[in-house]
Amino acid sequence: MPAEDGDGEQHLIGTTRQGEPFAIARNAFNGSEFTGVTFSDDGRTLFANRQEPGVTFAITGPWRHVRH
C-alpha cells in the first residue's frame, strides 16, 4: 500500500485486483505526507502515519486478500 508523496493533497493509494489505483484516504488537514504504511499481523487493520503533526491512524477494512 503506497503513500503518495508530492505537491498538493497527500493520499494513501490502493489497487484493485486489476491493478488500477484508487485513493483510500486523503490528508485534508494539511500538506504533510503519509508514511510507514503497514497492515497488522492479522491483516484487519491498516496503520498509516502522518508526519506533521505526528499522528498514527488505524483504518479497518474489510480488506480482501491483502498481501503484506
N, CA, C and O atoms as a Tripos MOL2 file, in Angstrom:
@<TRIPOS>MOLECULE
protein
  272   271    68     0     0
PROTEIN
NO_CHARGES

@<TRIPOS>ATOM
      1 N           0.8450   -1.1610    0.0000 N.3       1 MET1
      2 CA          0.0000    0.0000    0.0000 C.3       1 MET1
      3 C           0.8940    1.2280    0.0000 C.2       1 MET1
      4 O           1.5410    1.5130    1.0080 O.2       1 MET1
      5 N           0.9450    1.9480   -1.0850 N.am      2 PRO2
      6 CA          1.8040    3.1270   -1.1180 C.3       2 PRO2
      7 C           1.1400    4.3580   -0.5310 C.2       2 PRO2
      8 O          -0.0840    4.4640   -0.4550 O.2       2 PRO2
      9 N           1.9770    5.2640   -0.1260 N.am      3 ALA3
     10 CA          1.5410    6.5860    0.3110 C.3       3 ALA3
     11 C           2.0840    7.5810   -0.6980 C.2       3 ALA3
     12 O           3.2790    7.5730   -0.9930 O.2       3 ALA3
     13 N           1.2380    8.4240   -1.2220 N.am      4 GLU4
     14 CA          1.6330    9.3890   -2.2360 C.3       4 GLU4
     15 C           2.4220   10.5120   -1.6000 C.2       4 GLU4
     16 O           2.0340   11.0390   -0.5570 O.2       4 GLU4
     17 N           3.5280   10.8810   -2.2230 N.am      5 ASP5
     18 CA          4.3560   11.9800   -1.7480 C.3       5 ASP5
     19 C           4.5950   12.9180   -2.9250 C.2       5 ASP5
     20 O           5.2160   12.5360   -3.9160 O.2       5 ASP5
     21 N           4.1100   14.1190   -2.8120 N.am      6 GLY6
     22 CA          4.2970   15.0850   -3.8910 C.3       6 GLY6
     23 C           3.6280   16.3850   -3.5290 C.2       6 GLY6
     24 O           3.2720   16.6180   -2.3740 O.2       6 GLY6
     25 N           3.4600   17.2200   -4.5130 N.am      7 ASP7
     26 CA          2.8040   18.5020   -4.2990 C.3       7 ASP7
     27 C           1.3050   18.3050   -4.1300 C.2       7 ASP7
     28 O           0.7310   17.3520   -4.6570 O.2       7 ASP7
     29 N           0.6740   19.2140   -3.3890 N.am      8 GLY8
     30 CA         -0.7780   19.1720   -3.2330 C.3       8 GLY8
     31 C          -1.2170   18.2160   -2.1480 C.2       8 GLY8
     32 O          -0.4620   17.9120   -1.2240 O.2       8 GLY8
     33 N          -2.4550   17.7420   -2.2710 N.am      9 GLU9
     34 CA         -3.0250   16.8480   -1.2660 C.3       9 GLU9
     35 C          -2.3010   15.5030   -1.2760 C.2       9 GLU9
     36 O          -1.8640   15.0160   -2.3180 O.2       9 GLU9
     37 N          -2.1890   14.9210   -0.0830 N.am     10 GLN10
     38 CA         -1.4930   13.6430    0.0790 C.3      10 GLN10
     39 C          -2.5210   12.5270    0.2780 C.2      10 GLN10
     40 O          -3.5160   12.7130    0.9790 O.2      10 GLN10
     41 N          -2.2800   11.3820   -0.3340 N.am     11 HIS11
     42 CA         -3.2280   10.2740   -0.3190 C.3      11 HIS11
     43 C          -2.5560    8.9560    0.0460 C.2      11 HIS11
     44 O          -1.3490    8.7890   -0.1310 O.2      11 HIS11
     45 N          -3.3630    8.0170    0.5610 N.am     12 LEU12
     46 CA         -2.9870    6.6070    0.6130 C.3      12 LEU12
     47 C          -3.6260    5.9900   -0.6190 C.2      12 LEU12
     48 O          -4.8010    6.2240   -0.9000 O.2      12 LEU12
     49 N          -2.8530    5.2010   -1.3540 N.am     13 ILE13
     50 CA         -3.3220    4.6480   -2.6150 C.3      13 ILE13
     51 C          -3.3710    3.1290   -2.5300 C.2      13 ILE13
     52 O          -2.4030    2.4900   -2.1180 O.2      13 ILE13
     53 N          -4.5060    2.5550   -2.9230 N.am     14 GLY14
     54 CA         -4.6510    1.1040   -3.0360 C.3      14 GLY14
     55 C          -4.7470    0.7270   -4.4980 C.2      14 GLY14
     56 O          -4.7720    1.5990   -5.3670 O.2      14 GLY14
     57 N          -4.7990   -0.5590   -4.7740 N.am     15 THR15
     58 CA         -5.0000   -1.0200   -6.1500 C.3      15 THR15
     59 C          -6.1060   -2.0630   -6.1810 C.2      15 THR15
     60 O          -6.2760   -2.8450   -5.2450 O.2      15 THR15
     61 N          -6.8510   -2.0560   -7.2730 N.am     16 THR16
     62 CA         -7.8790   -3.0710   -7.4740 C.3      16 THR16
     63 C          -7.2110   -4.3750   -7.8610 C.2      16 THR16
     64 O          -5.9990   -4.4100   -8.0720 O.2      16 THR16
     65 N          -7.9700   -5.4310   -7.9550 N.am     17 ARG17
     66 CA         -7.4200   -6.7160   -8.4020 C.3      17 ARG17
     67 C          -6.8680   -6.6340   -9.8170 C.2      17 ARG17
     68 O          -6.0080   -7.4230  -10.2070 O.2      17 ARG17
     69 N          -7.3710   -5.6720  -10.5800 N.am     18 GLN18
     70 CA         -6.8910   -5.4710  -11.9480 C.3      18 GLN18
     71 C          -5.6790   -4.5400  -12.0110 C.2      18 GLN18
     72 O          -5.1780   -4.2330  -13.0920 O.2      18 GLN18
     73 N          -5.2120   -4.0940  -10.8390 N.am     19 GLY19
     74 CA         -4.0320   -3.2410  -10.7750 C.3      19 GLY19
     75 C          -4.3020   -1.7590  -10.9540 C.2      19 GLY19
     76 O          -3.3660   -0.9760  -11.1110 O.2      19 GLY19
     77 N          -5.5760   -1.3590  -10.9330 N.am     20 GLU20
     78 CA         -5.9220    0.0530  -11.0770 C.3      20 GLU20
     79 C          -5.8100    0.7640   -9.7280 C.2      20 GLU20
     80 O          -6.3220    0.2590   -8.7290 O.2      20 GLU20
     81 N          -5.1550    1.9210   -9.6790 N.am     21 PRO21
     82 CA         -5.0130    2.6550   -8.4040 C.3      21 PRO21
     83 C          -6.3010    3.3640   -8.0030 C.2      21 PRO21
     84 O          -7.0980    3.7660   -8.8510 O.2      21 PRO21
     85 N          -6.4900    3.5090   -6.6890 N.am     22 PHE22
     86 CA         -7.5950    4.2960   -6.1630 C.3      22 PHE22
     87 C          -7.1860    4.8610   -4.8100 C.2      22 PHE22
     88 O          -6.3830    4.2620   -4.0950 O.2      22 PHE22
     89 N          -7.7410    6.0130   -4.4660 N.am     23 ALA23
     90 CA         -7.4200    6.6600   -3.1930 C.3      23 ALA23
     91 C          -8.2260    6.0200   -2.0750 C.2      23 ALA23
     92 O          -9.4430    5.8730   -2.1820 O.2      23 ALA23
     93 N          -7.5370    5.6370   -0.9960 N.am     24 ILE24
     94 CA         -8.1900    5.0840    0.1920 C.3      24 ILE24
     95 C          -8.4320    6.1910    1.2100 C.2      24 ILE24
     96 O          -9.4800    6.2350    1.8530 O.2      24 ILE24
     97 N          -7.4610    7.0800    1.3500 N.am     25 ALA25
     98 CA         -7.5650    8.1580    2.3360 C.3      25 ALA25
     99 C          -6.8590    9.3890    1.7880 C.2      25 ALA25
    100 O          -5.9740    9.2900    0.9380 O.2      25 ALA25
    101 N          -7.2650   10.5450    2.2890 N.am     26 ARG26
    102 CA         -6.6720   11.8190    1.8850 C.3      26 ARG26
    103 C          -6.3890   12.6420    3.1370 C.2      26 ARG26
    104 O          -7.2190   12.6950    4.0450 O.2      26 ARG26
    105 N          -5.2380   13.2740    3.1890 N.am     27 ASN27
    106 CA         -4.9220   14.1730    4.2820 C.3      27 ASN27
    107 C          -5.5110   15.5430    3.9480 C.2      27 ASN27
    108 O          -4.9070   16.3170    3.2060 O.2      27 ASN27
    109 N          -6.6790   15.8380    4.4910 N.am     28 ALA28
    110 CA         -7.3410   17.1230    4.2670 C.3      28 ALA28
    111 C          -6.9290   18.1510    5.3260 C.2      28 ALA28
    112 O          -7.3330   19.3120    5.2580 O.2      28 ALA28
    113 N          -6.1280   17.7250    6.3000 N.am     29 PHE29
    114 CA         -5.7310   18.5970    7.4100 C.3      29 PHE29
    115 C          -4.6600   19.5910    6.9890 C.2      29 PHE29
    116 O          -4.7630   20.7840    7.2730 O.2      29 PHE29
    117 N          -3.6170   19.0860    6.3010 N.am     30 ASN30
    118 CA         -2.5110   19.9300    5.8500 C.3      30 ASN30
    119 C          -1.7890   19.2000    4.7010 C.2      30 ASN30
    120 O          -2.2850   18.1830    4.2160 O.2      30 ASN30
    121 N          -0.6590   19.6940    4.2750 N.am     31 GLY31
    122 CA          0.0630   19.0960    3.1570 C.3      31 GLY31
    123 C           1.0720   18.0350    3.5540 C.2      31 GLY31
    124 O           1.8720   17.6080    2.7220 O.2      31 GLY31
    125 N           1.0530   17.5990    4.8030 N.am     32 SER32
    126 CA          2.0100   16.6200    5.2940 C.3      32 SER32
    127 C           1.7270   15.2390    4.7090 C.2      32 SER32
    128 O           0.5730   14.8480    4.5320 O.2      32 SER32
    129 N           2.7940   14.5140    4.4150 N.am     33 GLU33
    130 CA          2.6320   13.2150    3.7750 C.3      33 GLU33
    131 C           2.3520   12.0870    4.7670 C.2      33 GLU33
    132 O           2.6430   12.1990    5.9580 O.2      33 GLU33
    133 N           1.7800   10.9980    4.2470 N.am     34 PHE34
    134 CA          1.6200    9.7540    4.9900 C.3      34 PHE34
    135 C           2.9230    8.9680    4.9030 C.2      34 PHE34
    136 O           3.6090    9.0100    3.8820 O.2      34 PHE34
    137 N           3.2630    8.2530    5.9670 N.am     35 THR35
    138 CA          4.4660    7.4230    5.9950 C.3      35 THR35
    139 C           4.1770    6.1400    6.7500 C.2      35 THR35
    140 O           3.1430    6.0230    7.4070 O.2      35 THR35
    141 N           5.0890    5.1750    6.6610 N.am     36 GLY36
    142 CA          5.0400    3.9750    7.4880 C.3      36 GLY36
    143 C           3.7590    3.1760    7.3610 C.2      36 GLY36
    144 O           3.2220    2.7090    8.3660 O.2      36 GLY36
    145 N           3.2610    3.0100    6.1520 N.am     37 VAL37
    146 CA          2.0020    2.3000    5.9380 C.3      37 VAL37
    147 C           2.2330    0.7920    6.0460 C.2      37 VAL37
    148 O           3.0960    0.2370    5.3650 O.2      37 VAL37
    149 N           1.4490    0.1330    6.9120 N.am     38 THR38
    150 CA          1.5900   -1.3090    7.0950 C.3      38 THR38
    151 C           0.2860   -1.8970    7.6300 C.2      38 THR38
    152 O          -0.5330   -1.1880    8.2160 O.2      38 THR38
    153 N           0.1050   -3.1960    7.4210 N.am     39 PHE39
    154 CA         -1.0510   -3.9010    7.9560 C.3      39 PHE39
    155 C          -0.6810   -4.6070    9.2520 C.2      39 PHE39
    156 O           0.4740   -4.9750    9.4670 O.2      39 PHE39
    157 N          -1.6820   -4.7910   10.1160 N.am     40 SER40
    158 CA         -1.4990   -5.5930   11.3230 C.3      40 SER40
    159 C          -1.2120   -7.0380   10.9060 C.2      40 SER40
    160 O          -1.4660   -7.4230    9.7650 O.2      40 SER40
    161 N          -0.6870   -7.8250   11.8290 N.am     41 ASP41
    162 CA         -0.3520   -9.2230   11.5250 C.3      41 ASP41
    163 C          -1.5460  -10.0220   11.0200 C.2      41 ASP41
    164 O          -1.3870  -10.9130   10.1850 O.2      41 ASP41
    165 N          -2.7470   -9.7110   11.5220 N.am     42 ASP42
    166 CA         -3.9290  -10.4560   11.0770 C.3      42 ASP42
    167 C          -4.5600   -9.8720    9.8150 C.2      42 ASP42
    168 O          -5.5490  -10.4150    9.3220 O.2      42 ASP42
    169 N          -4.0080   -8.7730    9.2770 N.am     43 GLY43
    170 CA         -4.4930   -8.1800    8.0360 C.3      43 GLY43
    171 C          -5.7880   -7.4090    8.1540 C.2      43 GLY43
    172 O          -6.3690   -7.0310    7.1360 O.2      43 GLY43
    173 N          -6.2580   -7.1640    9.3630 N.am     44 ARG44
    174 CA         -7.5450   -6.4830    9.5510 C.3      44 ARG44
    175 C          -7.4370   -4.9700    9.6840 C.2      44 ARG44
    176 O          -8.4060   -4.2550    9.4280 O.2      44 ARG44
    177 N          -6.2710   -4.4810   10.0810 N.am     45 THR45
    178 CA         -6.1080   -3.0550   10.3330 C.3      45 THR45
    179 C          -4.9320   -2.5150    9.5310 C.2      45 THR45
    180 O          -3.8420   -3.0870    9.5360 O.2      45 THR45
    181 N          -5.1720   -1.4110    8.8470 N.am     46 LEU46
    182 CA         -4.1270   -0.7100    8.1100 C.3      46 LEU46
    183 C          -3.6650    0.4550    8.9770 C.2      46 LEU46
    184 O          -4.4770    1.2770    9.4030 O.2      46 LEU46
    185 N          -2.3800    0.5250    9.2340 N.am     47 PHE47
    186 CA         -1.8040    1.6210   10.0060 C.3      47 PHE47
    187 C          -1.0720    2.5710    9.0630 C.2      47 PHE47
    188 O          -0.3280    2.1370    8.1840 O.2      47 PHE47
    189 N          -1.2920    3.8730    9.2560 N.am     48 ALA48
    190 CA         -0.5980    4.8870    8.4610 C.3      48 ALA48
    191 C          -0.2780    6.0500    9.3850 C.2      48 ALA48
    192 O          -1.0640    6.3940   10.2670 O.2      48 ALA48
    193 N           0.8660    6.6410    9.1740 N.am     49 ASN49
    194 CA          1.3020    7.7800    9.9740 C.3      49 ASN49
    195 C           1.2610    9.0400    9.1240 C.2      49 ASN49
    196 O           1.5130    8.9970    7.9200 O.2      49 ASN49
    197 N           0.9420   10.1570    9.7580 N.am     50 ARG50
    198 CA          1.0560   11.4580    9.1120 C.3      50 ARG50
    199 C           2.2430   12.1450    9.7650 C.2      50 ARG50
    200 O           2.3590   12.1490   10.9900 O.2      50 ARG50
    201 N           3.1290   12.7270    8.9560 N.am     51 GLN51
    202 CA          4.3590   13.2990    9.5030 C.3      51 GLN51
    203 C           4.1280   14.4880   10.4280 C.2      51 GLN51
    204 O           4.6170   14.4790   11.5570 O.2      51 GLN51
    205 N           3.4090   15.4950    9.9920 N.am     52 GLU52
    206 CA          3.2400   16.7230   10.7750 C.3      52 GLU52
    207 C           1.7800   17.0990   10.9060 C.2      52 GLU52
    208 O           1.1210   17.1990    9.8720 O.2      52 GLU52
    209 N           1.2200   17.3150   12.0710 N.am     53 PRO53
    210 CA          1.7820   16.8270   13.3120 C.3      53 PRO53
    211 C           1.7120   15.3070   13.3440 C.2      53 PRO53
    212 O           0.8200   14.7060   12.7450 O.2      53 PRO53
    213 N           2.6420   14.7000   14.0360 N.am     54 GLY54
    214 CA          2.7420   13.2460   14.0750 C.3      54 GLY54
    215 C           1.4920   12.5780   14.6290 C.2      54 GLY54
    216 O           1.1050   12.7980   15.7770 O.2      54 GLY54
    217 N           0.8780   11.7700   13.8000 N.am     55 VAL55
    218 CA         -0.3440   11.0560   14.1830 C.3      55 VAL55
    219 C          -0.3210    9.7000   13.5060 C.2      55 VAL55
    220 O           0.1240    9.5840   12.3640 O.2      55 VAL55
    221 N          -0.7990    8.6650   14.1990 N.am     56 THR56
    222 CA         -0.9610    7.3420   13.5950 C.3      56 THR56
    223 C          -2.4430    7.0490   13.4700 C.2      56 THR56
    224 O          -3.2060    7.2160   14.4220 O.2      56 THR56
    225 N          -2.8450    6.6080   12.2770 N.am     57 PHE57
    226 CA         -4.2290    6.2320   12.0090 C.3      57 PHE57
    227 C          -4.3300    4.7200   11.9340 C.2      57 PHE57
    228 O          -3.4440    4.0640   11.3850 O.2      57 PHE57
    229 N          -5.3960    4.1640   12.4790 N.am     58 ALA58
    230 CA         -5.7010    2.7330   12.3680 C.3      58 ALA58
    231 C          -6.9990    2.6350   11.5730 C.2      58 ALA58
    232 O          -8.0540    3.0580   12.0470 O.2      58 ALA58
    233 N          -6.9250    2.0820   10.3730 N.am     59 ILE59
    234 CA         -8.0550    2.0220    9.4570 C.3      59 ILE59
    235 C          -8.4700    0.5650    9.3060 C.2      59 ILE59
    236 O          -7.6620   -0.2850    8.9320 O.2      59 ILE59
    237 N          -9.7400    0.2850    9.6000 N.am     60 THR60
    238 CA        -10.2180   -1.0880    9.4820 C.3      60 THR60
    239 C         -10.9150   -1.3020    8.1460 C.2      60 THR60
    240 O         -11.4540   -0.3660    7.5550 O.2      60 THR60
    241 N         -10.8960   -2.5490    7.6760 N.am     61 GLY61
    242 CA        -11.4310   -2.9370    6.3710 C.3      61 GLY61
    243 C         -12.9370   -2.9190    6.3140 C.2      61 GLY61
    244 O         -13.5440   -2.0650    6.9600 O.2      61 GLY61
    245 N         -13.5650   -3.7900    5.5950 N.am     62 PRO62
    246 CA        -12.9880   -5.0910    5.2430 C.3      62 PRO62
    247 C         -11.9720   -4.9900    4.1070 C.2      62 PRO62
    248 O         -12.1550   -4.2430    3.1460 O.2      62 PRO62
    249 N         -10.9170   -5.7500    4.2470 N.am     63 TRP63
    250 CA         -9.8830   -5.8640    3.2240 C.3      63 TRP63
    251 C          -9.9740   -7.2660    2.6420 C.2      63 TRP63
    252 O         -10.1480   -8.2330    3.3830 O.2      63 TRP63
    253 N          -9.8630   -7.3830    1.3640 N.am     64 ARG64
    254 CA         -9.9330   -8.7000    0.7120 C.3      64 ARG64
    255 C          -8.5690   -9.1130    0.2130 C.2      64 ARG64
    256 O          -7.9020   -8.3640   -0.5000 O.2      64 ARG64
    257 N          -8.1620  -10.2940    0.5850 N.am     65 HIS65
    258 CA         -6.9180  -10.8980    0.0820 C.3      65 HIS65
    259 C          -5.7400   -9.9370    0.1320 C.2      65 HIS65
    260 O          -5.0330   -9.7360   -0.8560 O.2      65 HIS65
    261 N          -5.5510   -9.3610    1.2850 N.am     66 VAL66
    262 CA         -4.4500   -8.4230    1.4670 C.3      66 VAL66
    263 C          -3.1380   -9.1810    1.5220 C.2      66 VAL66
    264 O          -3.0190  -10.1870    2.2210 O.2      66 VAL66
    265 N          -2.1640   -8.6990    0.7900 N.am     67 ARG67
    266 CA         -0.8120   -9.2610    0.8330 C.3      67 ARG67
    267 C           0.0680   -8.2830    1.5630 C.2      67 ARG67
    268 O           0.1700   -7.1200    1.1740 O.2      67 ARG67
    269 N           0.7100   -8.7490    2.6280 N.am     68 HIS68
    270 CA          1.6000   -7.8690    3.3770 C.3      68 HIS68
    271 C           2.8680   -8.5770    3.7340 C.2      68 HIS68
    272 O           3.7440   -7.9900    4.3700 O.2      68 HIS68
@<TRIPOS>BOND
     1     1     2 1
     2     2     3 1
     3     3     4 2
     4     3     5 am
     5     5     6 1
     6     6     7 1
     7     7     8 2
     8     7     9 am
     9     9    10 1
    10    10    11 1
    11    11    12 2
    12    11    13 am
    13    13    14 1
    14    14    15 1
    15    15    16 2
    16    15    17 am
    17    17    18 1
    18    18    19 1
    19    19    20 2
    20    19    21 am
    21    21    22 1
    22    22    23 1
    23    23    24 2
    24    23    25 am
    25    25    26 1
    26    26    27 1
    27    27    28 2
    28    27    29 am
    29    29    30 1
    30    30    31 1
    31    31    32 2
    32    31    33 am
    33    33    34 1
    34    34    35 1
    35    35    36 2
    36    35    37 am
    37    37    38 1
    38    38    39 1
    39    39    40 2
    40    39    41 am
    41    41    42 1
    42    42    43 1
    43    43    44 2
    44    43    45 am
    45    45    46 1
    46    46    47 1
    47    47    48 2
    48    47    49 am
    49    49    50 1
    50    50    51 1
    51    51    52 2
    52    51    53 am
    53    53    54 1
    54    54    55 1
    55    55    56 2
    56    55    57 am
    57    57    58 1
    58    58    59 1
    59    59    60 2
    60    59    61 am
    61    61    62 1
    62    62    63 1
    63    63    64 2
    64    63    65 am
    65    65    66 1
    66    66    67 1
    67    67    68 2
    68    67    69 am
    69    69    70 1
    70    70    71 1
    71    71    72 2
    72    71    73 am
    73    73    74 1
    74    74    75 1
    75    75    76 2
    76    75    77 am
    77    77    78 1
    78    78    79 1
    79    79    80 2
    80    79    81 am
    81    81    82 1
    82    82    83 1
    83    83    84 2
    84    83    85 am
    85    85    86 1
    86    86    87 1
    87    87    88 2
    88    87    89 am
    89    89    90 1
    90    90    91 1
    91    91    92 2
    92    91    93 am
    93    93    94 1
    94    94    95 1
    95    95    96 2
    96    95    97 am
    97    97    98 1
    98    98    99 1
    99    99   100 2
   100    99   101 am
   101   101   102 1
   102   102   103 1
   103   103   104 2
   104   103   105 am
   105   105   106 1
   106   106   107 1
   107   107   108 2
   108   107   109 am
   109   109   110 1
   110   110   111 1
   111   111   112 2
   112   111   113 am
   113   113   114 1
   114   114   115 1
   115   115   116 2
   116   115   117 am
   117   117   118 1
   118   118   119 1
   119   119   120 2
   120   119   121 am
   121   121   122 1
   122   122   123 1
   123   123   124 2
   124   123   125 am
   125   125   126 1
   126   126   127 1
   127   127   128 2
   128   127   129 am
   129   129   130 1
   130   130   131 1
   131   131   132 2
   132   131   133 am
   133   133   134 1
   134   134   135 1
   135   135   136 2
   136   135   137 am
   137   137   138 1
   138   138   139 1
   139   139   140 2
   140   139   141 am
   141   141   142 1
   142   142   143 1
   143   143   144 2
   144   143   145 am
   145   145   146 1
   146   146   147 1
   147   147   148 2
   148   147   149 am
   149   149   150 1
   150   150   151 1
   151   151   152 2
   152   151   153 am
   153   153   154 1
   154   154   155 1
   155   155   156 2
   156   155   157 am
   157   157   158 1
   158   158   159 1
   159   159   160 2
   160   159   161 am
   161   161   162 1
   162   162   163 1
   163   163   164 2
   164   163   165 am
   165   165   166 1
   166   166   167 1
   167   167   168 2
   168   167   169 am
   169   169   170 1
   170   170   171 1
   171   171   172 2
   172   171   173 am
   173   173   174 1
   174   174   175 1
   175   175   176 2
   176   175   177 am
   177   177   178 1
   178   178   179 1
   179   179   180 2
   180   179   181 am
   181   181   182 1
   182   182   183 1
   183   183   184 2
   184   183   185 am
   185   185   186 1
   186   186   187 1
   187   187   188 2
   188   187   189 am
   189   189   190 1
   190   190   191 1
   191   191   192 2
   192   191   193 am
   193   193   194 1
   194   194   195 1
   195   195   196 2
   196   195   197 am
   197   197   198 1
   198   198   199 1
   199   199   200 2
   200   199   201 am
   201   201   202 1
   202   202   203 1
   203   203   204 2
   204   203   205 am
   205   205   206 1
   206   206   207 1
   207   207   208 2
   208   207   209 am
   209   209   210 1
   210   210   211 1
   211   211   212 2
   212   211   213 am
   213   213   214 1
   214   214   215 1
   215   215   216 2
   216   215   217 am
   217   217   218 1
   218   218   219 1
   219   219   220 2
   220   219   221 am
   221   221   222 1
   222   222   223 1
   223   223   224 2
   224   223   225 am
   225   225   226 1
   226   226   227 1
   227   227   228 2
   228   227   229 am
   229   229   230 1
   230   230   231 1
   231   231   232 2
   232   231   233 am
   233   233   234 1
   234   234   235 1
   235   235   236 2
   236   235   237 am
   237   237   238 1
   238   238   239 1
   239   239   240 2
   240   239   241 am
   241   241   242 1
   242   242   243 1
   243   243   244 2
   244   243   245 am
   245   245   246 1
   246   246   247 1
   247   247   248 2
   248   247   249 am
   249   249   250 1
   250   250   251 1
   251   251   252 2
   252   251   253 am
   253   253   254 1
   254   254   255 1
   255   255   256 2
   256   255   257 am
   257   257   258 1
   258   258   259 1
   259   259   260 2
   260   259   261 am
   261   261   262 1
   262   262   263 1
   263   263   264 2
   264   263   265 am
   265   265   266 1
   266   266   267 1
   267   267   268 2
   268   267   269 am
   269   269   270 1
   270   270   271 1
   271   271   272 2
@<TRIPOS>SUBSTRUCTURE
     1 MET1         2 RESIDUE 1 A MET
     2 PRO2         6 RESIDUE 1 A PRO
     3 ALA3        10 RESIDUE 1 A ALA
     4 GLU4        14 RESIDUE 1 A GLU
     5 ASP5        18 RESIDUE 1 A ASP
     6 GLY6        22 RESIDUE 1 A GLY
     7 ASP7        26 RESIDUE 1 A ASP
     8 GLY8        30 RESIDUE 1 A GLY
     9 GLU9        34 RESIDUE 1 A GLU
    10 GLN10       38 RESIDUE 1 A GLN
    11 HIS11       42 RESIDUE 1 A HIS
    12 LEU12       46 RESIDUE 1 A LEU
    13 ILE13       50 RESIDUE 1 A ILE
    14 GLY14       54 RESIDUE 1 A GLY
    15 THR15       58 RESIDUE 1 A THR
    16 THR16       62 RESIDUE 1 A THR
    17 ARG17       66 RESIDUE 1 A ARG
    18 GLN18       70 RESIDUE 1 A GLN
    19 GLY19       74 RESIDUE 1 A GLY
    20 GLU20       78 RESIDUE 1 A GLU
    21 PRO21       82 RESIDUE 1 A PRO
    22 PHE22       86 RESIDUE 1 A PHE
    23 ALA23       90 RESIDUE 1 A ALA
    24 ILE24       94 RESIDUE 1 A ILE
    25 ALA25       98 RESIDUE 1 A ALA
    26 ARG26      102 RESIDUE 1 A ARG
    27 ASN27      106 RESIDUE 1 A ASN
    28 ALA28      110 RESIDUE 1 A ALA
    29 PHE29      114 RESIDUE 1 A PHE
    30 ASN30      118 RESIDUE 1 A ASN
    31 GLY31      122 RESIDUE 1 A GLY
    32 SER32      126 RESIDUE 1 A SER
    33 GLU33      130 RESIDUE 1 A GLU
    34 PHE34      134 RESIDUE 1 A PHE
    35 THR35      138 RESIDUE 1 A THR
    36 GLY36      142 RESIDUE 1 A GLY
    37 VAL37      146 RESIDUE 1 A VAL
    38 THR38      150 RESIDUE 1 A THR
    39 PHE39      154 RESIDUE 1 A PHE
    40 SER40      158 RESIDUE 1 A SER
    41 ASP41      162 RESIDUE 1 A ASP
    42 ASP42      166 RESIDUE 1 A ASP
    43 GLY43      170 RESIDUE 1 A GLY
    44 ARG44      174 RESIDUE 1 A ARG
    45 THR45      178 RESIDUE 1 A THR
    46 LEU46      182 RESIDUE 1 A LEU
    47 PHE47      186 RESIDUE 1 A PHE
    48 ALA48      190 RESIDUE 1 A ALA
    49 ASN49      194 RESIDUE 1 A ASN
    50 ARG50      198 RESIDUE 1 A ARG
    51 GLN51      202 RESIDUE 1 A GLN
    52 GLU52      206 RESIDUE 1 A GLU
    53 PRO53      210 RESIDUE 1 A PRO
    54 GLY54      214 RESIDUE 1 A GLY
    55 VAL55      218 RESIDUE 1 A VAL
    56 THR56      222 RESIDUE 1 A THR
    57 PHE57      226 RESIDUE 1 A PHE
    58 ALA58      230 RESIDUE 1 A ALA
    59 ILE59      234 RESIDUE 1 A ILE
    60 THR60      238 RESIDUE 1 A THR
    61 GLY61      242 RESIDUE 1 A GLY
    62 PRO62      246 RESIDUE 1 A PRO
    63 TRP63      250 RESIDUE 1 A TRP
    64 ARG64      254 RESIDUE 1 A ARG
    65 HIS65      258 RESIDUE 1 A HIS
    66 VAL66      262 RESIDUE 1 A VAL
    67 ARG67      266 RESIDUE 1 A ARG
    68 HIS68      270 RESIDUE 1 A HIS
